[in-house]
Amino acid sequence: MVELFADLIESVAISSFYIMYFGMKEKNAKNIFLSFILMLSADLTVSELHLNIIFQTFIFIGTSVLMQVLFLKGKIGEKILVSAIVFIMIALISIGVTAMMSKMLNVNYSSIVAKDGHMRTISLFVTKMLLILGLLLMFLMKKKTYGDLKDTEVLFIIACNIISIYLINKARLEIIEYKQNYSVFLYLLMEIIIMNIVIFYLMYIANEKNRKQKEINDSNLKLEKMKYETVNIKKSYDEAMKIKHDMKHYVNLAMTLLNEKKYDDLKKHLEEFSSDQIGSIKKYIYTENLLIDAVINTKMSIAEKNKIKFEMVYTHEIKKEYESDISILLSNLLDNAIEACNNLQTDNKFIRLSMYNKKSYYCIEVINSSATHIIEKNPDLKTTKKDTKNHGYGVKSCRDIIEKYNGMEKFENSNDEFKVSIMLDII
């Protein structure tokens, strides 16, 4: 009964760990129960048949990966890796605890592993508690050690795990078959522990390096996309302004045709110069910063179409060398403000943009109407869109630019408005 109860605890702990670690494809009671049954069958097979460690490895890891493939999310390489690490943890804890008890109590190893003995009960209790703690630690360390490993790195670690399993078997034989040779056993045990610590450290370093590189690549890709979009905004804006500049010539020609009563020609002329050729971008502001003009005028046109009141105070020009970055910053801030306003079920939608010098900093403030306390619900201002892969870089891009110019940011939220204040060292 004690052995069965221990197997039940182990199966629940391991299946729960896998479910929490990878997440279920379809979370329901049936799939959770089947996951538990698969792990219990593996535990019972290993404990009841007394197989050697090679067969134990294949049965446990094979069953674990099968259960994960059937019911859980994630990559196959990571599933094999995690299953191997769990098996090594179980083997190390089991052999280590039993051997230490044998040495400390000066009793034979076989008497501790014998079923129904009180020392066996103590041994099982200690090993299962240590296993639960080990699984909890693995779950807490998930994002720091496994999440961004490359396939080649996963294969290398799996190979190291195979070596660990071989050494565990050697250590086990030193205790069981070679007259309880504790000195060799302890040497092998320390070797396994040190090797796994080194592997864990290498996993952590590799994962952190890959994660940071991924963030840099994603950020650079998004930044390039924003620069491309900003250039296109300016191009469209310039084309619209050119049409408006030429408009007086069209009007003069129309008046001439009207005065000469050439109505057919006038009609043809007006048809050619249809309203859609004028463009939808109005010229609300004009400064020496043409790229920033294009961004602001475009966003103001969008705001007007969406019935959002847009007010602006612009007191100081921006130096040309900063114009590209500031236009990207403004584009992100105004896009977020317009999106927030469009989500409101009210007619009182507004955006206020202020750009000015304050002491040695250039300041940008964007205030928009808001119905909820955004900061309380989402303090990190992460994207709320479902497609997080292609969204969520706006705030990060803003912060990258702020950091680039030794700036500061501040977010404030009241009952009916959200305010972003940015100070940049560009004066």
Order of alpha helices (4+ residues) and beta strands (2+ residues): alpha-alpha-alpha-alpha-alpha-alpha-alpha-alpha-alpha-alpha-alpha-alpha-beta-alpha-beta-beta-alpha-alpha-beta-beta
